[in-house]
Amino acid sequence: MEEKNIREAEKQENHELDDLLRENVALQSQFDKKISQALNKARLGWEKEHGDAELLVRKAEERAAEQERSMRERELAVEMRERREAARISLSGRGLPGGLECCLNYTDGESLDRSMDELEKAFKEEVKKAVELKLQGTPPKSGEGRSYMSQMRAALGLK
């Protein structure tokens, strides 16, 4: 029974509030402002609470992506150093100068082998050409190939 009385009292209070707000426009305006402020405050609190959580999740994802990217860069750097060292060893094993390592393609193992084969072929061809050119020497100039006697005959006018 008391519950029934409490409900009726609440209905009567709500009814009285509604009547009061209808009768007084200024009061209605103030009431609306207070309700709007309370709703905005509640909404901002909710957004902040959930926004912070989303921000934390986003930052964690960004951090994980950055760590993954950093790890991959380090792995690539290690692979590159290993390929360069293998190339130096291979160059010296093939009898090629170490300075040629800058001419190689280090993208992957297959590219490195292919570029080393091409470099070796081109280098050996150039060395061969240079050796052949040196072995040819310079042809004698006119008159240098004649003997001393033939030069004397020519100077005396004898054949």
Backbone torsions as a table, in degrees:
resi	resn	phi	psi	omega
1	MET	NA	-40.9	179.7
2	GLU	-62.2	-37.6	178.6
3	GLU	-59.0	-42.3	179.6
4	LYS	-62.6	-42.5	179.1
5	ASN	-64.4	-39.3	179.9
6	ILE	-65.2	-43.9	179.7
7	ARG	-62.4	-43.1	179.6
8	GLU	-64.7	-37.1	178.8
9	ALA	-66.5	-40.8	178.2
10	GLU	-64.7	-41.7	178.4
11	LYS	-62.1	-41.2	-178.8
12	GLN	-66.5	-40.8	178.7
13	GLU	-64.8	-45.3	178.0
14	ASN	-60.5	-41.2	179.6
15	HIS	-64.1	-42.5	178.7
16	GLU	-63.6	-40.5	179.2
17	LEU	-64.2	-44.8	178.0
18	ASP	-59.6	-45.0	178.8
19	ASP	-61.7	-43.1	-179.5
20	LEU	-61.9	-44.3	-178.0
21	LEU	-67.9	-35.7	178.1
22	ARG	-66.5	-38.0	-176.1
23	GLU	-76.1	-35.4	-174.1
24	ASN	-114.7	106.9	-177.2
25	VAL	-67.6	-38.8	179.4
26	ALA	-63.1	-42.0	178.0
27	LEU	-65.0	-40.6	177.2
28	GLN	-59.4	-43.8	-179.3
29	SER	-63.0	-45.7	178.7
30	GLN	-63.9	-40.6	179.5
31	PHE	-62.8	-44.4	178.7
32	ASP	-61.2	-41.4	179.5
33	LYS	-62.9	-44.4	-179.6
34	LYS	-63.1	-41.8	179.7
35	ILE	-65.6	-43.4	179.1
36	SER	-61.4	-42.8	178.8
37	GLN	-63.0	-43.4	-179.5
38	ALA	-64.2	-42.1	179.2
39	LEU	-65.7	-42.9	179.2
40	ASN	-62.9	-43.6	179.5
41	LYS	-61.5	-44.3	179.4
42	ALA	-64.5	-41.9	-179.4
43	ARG	-65.0	-44.5	179.2
44	LEU	-62.5	-41.3	177.2
45	GLY	-61.5	-44.1	179.3
46	TRP	-63.6	-46.3	-179.7
47	GLU	-63.1	-40.8	179.5
48	LYS	-63.5	-45.6	-179.2
49	GLU	-61.6	-48.5	-178.5
50	HIS	-78.2	-32.2	177.6
51	GLY	-65.8	-40.2	177.7
52	ASP	-62.4	-41.1	179.5
53	ALA	-64.7	-43.3	179.1
54	GLU	-65.4	-39.5	178.5
55	LEU	-62.9	-42.9	178.3
56	LEU	-62.8	-41.9	178.9
57	VAL	-63.5	-45.0	-179.6
58	ARG	-62.1	-43.7	178.8
59	LYS	-63.9	-40.2	178.6
60	ALA	-63.6	-41.1	177.9
61	GLU	-65.0	-41.8	178.7
62	GLU	-63.9	-42.1	178.4
63	ARG	-61.6	-43.6	179.8
64	ALA	-64.0	-42.0	178.8
65	ALA	-64.2	-40.1	179.0
66	GLU	-65.5	-41.0	178.3
67	GLN	-64.4	-40.8	178.7
68	GLU	-63.0	-44.9	179.8
69	ARG	-63.3	-43.4	179.8
70	SER	-63.4	-42.9	179.0
71	MET	-62.0	-43.5	-180.0
72	ARG	-64.1	-39.8	177.9
73	GLU	-63.0	-41.7	178.3
74	ARG	-64.7	-41.5	178.5
75	GLU	-61.8	-43.2	179.1
76	LEU	-63.9	-39.1	178.7
77	ALA	-64.4	-40.9	178.4
78	VAL	-65.1	-44.8	178.4
79	GLU	-59.7	-41.4	-179.6
80	MET	-64.2	-43.3	177.9
81	ARG	-62.0	-41.5	179.8
82	GLU	-63.9	-41.9	178.4
83	ARG	-64.2	-41.7	179.8
84	ARG	-63.3	-42.2	179.3
85	GLU	-65.0	-43.3	178.1
86	ALA	-62.8	-37.4	179.3
87	ALA	-66.5	-42.2	178.0
88	ARG	-59.4	-45.0	179.9
89	ILE	-64.0	-44.3	-179.2
90	SER	-65.7	-39.6	178.6
91	LEU	-61.9	-46.1	-179.8
92	SER	-67.7	-34.7	177.0
93	GLY	-65.6	-29.1	179.2
94	ARG	-90.6	-0.8	178.6
95	GLY	79.1	24.6	179.6
96	LEU	-104.8	150.2	179.3
97	PRO	-65.5	144.9	-179.7
98	GLY	-65.7	-23.1	-179.7
99	GLY	-65.8	-14.4	-180.0
100	LEU	-79.6	-4.3	-177.7
101	GLU	-62.2	-25.0	179.9
102	CYS	-71.7	-13.9	-178.1
103	CYS	-91.3	3.2	-175.3
104	LEU	-95.6	156.0	177.5
105	ASN	-98.7	113.8	-176.1
106	TYR	-98.7	15.7	-175.9
107	THR	-55.2	-50.1	175.9
108	ASP	-151.8	175.7	-176.0
109	GLY	-60.7	-42.1	-179.2
110	GLU	-64.4	-44.4	179.1
111	SER	-64.0	-38.1	179.1
112	LEU	-63.7	-47.3	179.3
113	ASP	-61.8	-44.3	-179.0
114	ARG	-63.2	-45.5	-179.1
115	SER	-68.2	-32.9	178.1
116	MET	-68.2	-41.3	177.3
117	ASP	-61.5	-44.7	-179.9
118	GLU	-65.1	-40.2	179.3
119	LEU	-65.1	-43.9	179.9
120	GLU	-62.1	-44.4	179.9
121	LYS	-61.1	-48.6	-179.0
122	ALA	-64.5	-41.7	-179.0
123	PHE	-63.6	-46.5	-178.6
124	LYS	-66.1	-35.9	176.0
125	GLU	-63.0	-42.7	179.7
126	GLU	-67.1	-39.0	177.4
127	VAL	-64.1	-42.8	179.7
128	LYS	-61.6	-44.3	178.5
129	LYS	-61.9	-43.6	-179.3
130	ALA	-64.6	-40.5	179.1
131	VAL	-65.3	-45.2	179.6
132	GLU	-62.0	-39.8	178.8
133	LEU	-65.0	-40.4	178.5
134	LYS	-67.3	-38.9	-178.5
135	LEU	-68.5	-27.9	179.4
136	GLN	-65.8	-35.8	-178.5
137	GLY	70.4	-168.6	179.0
138	THR	-106.7	138.1	179.9
139	PRO	-68.9	147.8	-179.1
140	PRO	-64.4	146.1	177.7
141	LYS	-78.6	161.0	-177.5
142	SER	-61.2	131.2	178.7
143	GLY	94.2	-24.1	-178.0
144	GLU	-74.8	-26.6	-176.6
145	GLY	-81.1	-12.7	-178.8
146	ARG	-78.0	153.6	179.6
147	SER	-77.3	170.9	-178.9
148	TYR	-64.2	-38.6	-178.6
149	MET	-65.3	-43.6	-179.3
150	SER	-68.1	-31.0	176.4
151	GLN	-68.1	-39.8	178.9
152	MET	-65.5	-42.9	178.4
153	ARG	-60.6	-43.4	180.0
154	ALA	-64.9	-38.1	-179.7
155	ALA	-68.5	-34.0	-179.9
156	LEU	-86.8	-6.2	-179.7
157	GLY	84.6	15.0	177.9
158	LEU	-96.7	150.0	179.7
159	LYS	-90.2	NA	NA
